[in-house]
Each structure stands twice: as C-alpha cells, then as structure tokens.
Amino acid sequence: MRNALLAGLAVVGLALATPPAAEAFPIAAAGSEGFNIVVATDGEVFARYEGTSASYTDMLWLEGPTVIADIFNNQATPVGTEVSLGSFAAGTVLRFSIHVINTGNIFYTGPGELNADGVAHARVQANWEPGRSLVSFEDLLNGPFDYNDLSFSFTNTIGVDSTAVPEPLGLSLLGLGLLGLGAARRKRG
C-alpha cells in the first residue's frame, strides 16, 4: 500500500514538473503578422476552423470584397468544420475580422492601422498545408500578441506582406529610375 502511494505521488510530481504542452491546434508562424490574405487563382475559397484557446467568444467574418457574417463561432463550431466562401478572382484581397462578443472589439487581418490599438492582430502563414494558408488571431486589445486565441485556414490563398511594394508599382519605379539615369547621362554627354 505504501509503495503504491509513493508511486502515485511520484506520478503527480512528474506531472506538475512537466512543462505545459504546446497548443493543441496550429498557430501561424511568427513574422507573418499583418499580412494580407490574397486569392491565389480564380476559383472557390474554403475556410476551415482549426481551433481556439480563447475564453472569449469570437465570431469570424469576411469583411470584403463581400460580407459574410458569423462564419465560425470559436466556442460553438467543431474543429475541422469547413465552409465555402464563394468564388473570387486571382489577386483579390480577402479582409477577415473577428468580432469579440465579450468586449465588443473587432480586429482585422492585414496591417495594424486597421485595428484600434494600431497593431496587427492576425498572422497569415502561406502554404501551411499544400494549397492552404493558416490564419491565427489575437483577440485582446493591446496584446499579449501570442496569436493563439483562434486559428482558421483557407484554400486557394496566399499571405502577402501588406507593407511590401506591389510588384507592378515596384517595376514602374525601377523603370523611372532607369529613365532618370539615361536622361542624366545624355545631359552630361
């Protein structure tokens, strides 16, 4: 009896000494905060609910280019639930938001200036799975920005840094620079 009691205490001691397990659901990689979600090719986009650790009730919405309210409720939607968001043209930016029912706050994917605290509240990891991007949200105003409050994934999308210069504009600027160099050379000659 005494040995069984000691063994039981040893197991409890080990359990208390073991660090907490990693999240039971995927969280998008650091460094992708504030990225936009962009449709990769003409066609349908599906959203899948991946999980939550939030105690607040959060509702996922598609805010643009069309509005779809209440796609997922993080406290009531079973993990793995998938829904079609419709068909979109390649290059379309999909703007998602979470509506935090307990606080009334709304946070958006994309650049931080869209949010009340000026900070990006979503990470967007492209190619998390083949043909699927992972989005993880922070649902608290002013942090802690661990982005583990809820995660969703989307097919036919990529994550694009919202601070990057769009390629056509970047090429135009490069072209203007080269024209300027050419003009300067002609003036000298």
N, C-alpha and C positions, 0 to 999 in steps of 0.2 A: 504494500500500500504506500509506504513511504517512498519507494523508488518511483512508483507511478506518479506521485505528487511532485517529486523533484523533476521528473521528465516533463511533466505538464508545465511547471514553472519555467523550465529551460526553453520550451517551445514559445511560451508567451514572451519571455525575454528576447528571444531571437526576432520575433515578430515586431516588437517595439523598437529594436535596434536597426531593423531593415529600413532603408530609405524608402519614401513613397514611390510607388510605381509610376512610370510615365503615363501620360494621358491615354485613356482607352480609345481615343479617336484621333484621327490625323490633324496636325496643325501645320499650316503653310510655313515654309522656310523663312527665316529671318532675312531681311534685305529686300523683301518684296512689298514692304509697306507702301501704301499709296499708289500701287499700280492700277491701271485701268484694266477692265475685262473687255476684250475685243473679240468679235466673232471671226474665226479663222477662215472659213469658207462659206459660200452661200449655202444655207440649209437650216435645219432644225437644231435647236439647243435644248438639252435636257438638264434639269437640276436634280441633284441627289443630296438628301440630308445625311451628313456624316457623323454628327454628334454634338454634345454640349457638356460643359462643366458649370454653366451659369445657373445661379439660383433665381435670377430674374427671368421673367417671361419675355421672350424676344420673338418678333414676327419678321420674317424675311419678305421684302417687297422688291419687285423690279420697278424702278422709277422711270426708266427711259431706255429705248425710244417709245415704248408703250408702257402703260402702268398695269401691273398685276399685283394686287394686294394679297397679303396673307398666304404666300406660297407655302411657307413652313412655320409652325409654332414649335419652338425648341423644347417646350415642356410636354407637348401632346403628339408630336409626329414621330412615328417609329423610325429608328435609324435604318437607312437603306431605301426609304421612300423616294421615288423618282417621279418627276412630272415634266411634261413638255412645256416650254415657254414660248413655243412658236418658231417660225422660220424668220431668218434675218439675212441681210446681205453681208458679204465679207467686208470687214473693216468697221462694222457698226460697233460703237462703244455701248456696252450694257452697263447701266448705272444701277447698282443694287443698294438697298438700305436695310438696316434693322431698326425696328420700332420697339424700344424698350418700354413695355407696358407699365412696369412698376415706377419708372422715373419720368416717363414722357419724353425722354431723349430719343433722337433719331440720328443714326450715324451712317455714312455713305462710303461705298468703295471709291477709290480714286484719291485725288490729292487732299491733303489735310485741311485746306482752306474751306472745303465743303462742310466741315464739322464745327460745332460751336466752340470747341477748345483749340481749333486750328491744327489738330494732329490727325494723321491718318489712322483710321480705326479698322482697317482691313489689310490683310496680306493676300497677295494673289500669286500662287505658285503655278506657273505654266508647266505642262507635261508632267504633272504629278503622277498620273497614270497615262498610258497611251491615249491621246485624244481627249484628255480630261484635265482641267485646271482645278486647283484646290483654293478655296477662299476661307480664311479664318478671321473672325471678328473679335474686337474688344468692345464690350457693352457698357463700360463705365466712363463717364466724363472725367477727363484728366488722369486716366490710367487705371491700373498699373501697366498696361500695354504688353501683356503677355499673350494676347490674341488666342487665348484658349477658351473663350466663352462659347463659341459655336462655330462649326465648320460645315461648309457646303461645297459640292463640286459641280462643275459644269462641263458638258461635252462641247466640242466644236468651238473652243475658246482658247485664247492665249492671254497671258499677262503682259502688259506693256507699261514700261516706266512712264508715268504721267509727266515727269519733268524732262524727258528726252525730247530733243527737237525732232518733229516729224520728218521722215525721210525726204519727201518732195521739197519741203522748205529748206532742209539741210543742203540738198543738191543745188537748189536755187542760190543759196548763199555762197556756196563754193563756186558756182558759175559766175556770180557777180564779182567775187574776189579775183578770179582769173581774168575777167574782162578789165578790172581795175589795174591789175598788173600789166596787162597788154597795153592799155592806154598810157600808163606811166612810162613804159619803155619807148613808145612812139614819140612821146613828148621830149624825151632825152635825146633821141636819135636825130 
